[in-house]
Amino acid sequence: MKKIILTVAGALVLASCATNPVTGRKSLSLVSNAELMPTAFTQYDKVLKEGKVITGTTDAKMVQTVGDRLKYAAEKYYQQKGISSQLQGYQWQFTLLQANEVNAWCMPGGKVAVYSGILPVTKDATGLAVVLGHEIGHALAGHSAEQASQQMAAQGLGQIVGGSIGNAEYAKVFEQLYPVGAQVGLLNYSRKMELDADVTGLYLMAMAGYDPSQAIPFWERMAAKSGNAEVSEFLSTHPSDATRISKIKESLPTAIAYYNASPYKGK
């Protein structure tokens, strides 16, 4: 009997695989971005409450400007793909936090944080657009939902065999994805996910009017600083430099076309 239940559970997991409309890659989909948003929003508010938010400075204004342009790009990108409805419930917010960590992240629903420690590496608005485009790319591609689905499959199938998964178990999975503190946002994305985010981020920065060819020198700067413990942690699950740059170069013609068509180009 247990073998039959396991077979049925496995079939349910296979049936829950879906093709991501952004990346075109099939992935496990037991939970959606929309289901993650309430917990993500709560955790984001906790991070802001416990951290030191920077407002009114040149850097804070840059974060907001780059964020607003990337928001426009994301909405335009989804409109072109005919999937604008998937942005329903997004509450975009871009915040600069005083912290030494080389880190930036975007939660499901468009909640973005930039740590001041990454600004010396990004150098300018274009470099920041590379990072934020990449992080927003993770959110748009539903990578957190994919991770949550994987955790639920690993933790929950045992409970499916013995009963059912309740709301408390779902909450535990979500809380594991979004802890409060310095480690928030440092999710162990797979290298496939990182490459997905690289390409989506490249297109977003281009549509936002930032030169996508500058993504290559940015990632080269990050790689050069990989001996730094904080940078190394940020890059811990990223693909090799050669793989990343090869993928970016492959995607540049499309990105440049987006860039040339952007109303923000040259602004």
Buried (B, 14 or more C-beta within 10 A) or exposed (E): EEEEEBEEBEEEBEEBEBEBBBBEBEBBBBBBBBBBBEBBBBBBEBBBEEBEEBEEEEBBEBBBBBBBBBBBBBBBBBEEEEEEEBBEEBEBBBBBBEBEBBBBBBBBBBBBBBBBBBBEBBEEBBBBBBBBBBBBBBBBBBBBBBBBBBBBBEBBBEBBEEEEBEEEBBEEBBEEBBBBEBEBBBBEBBEEBBBBBBBBBBBBBBBBBBBBBBBBEBBEBBBEBBEBEBBEBBBEBBBEBEBBBEBBEEBBEBBBBBBEEBEBBEE
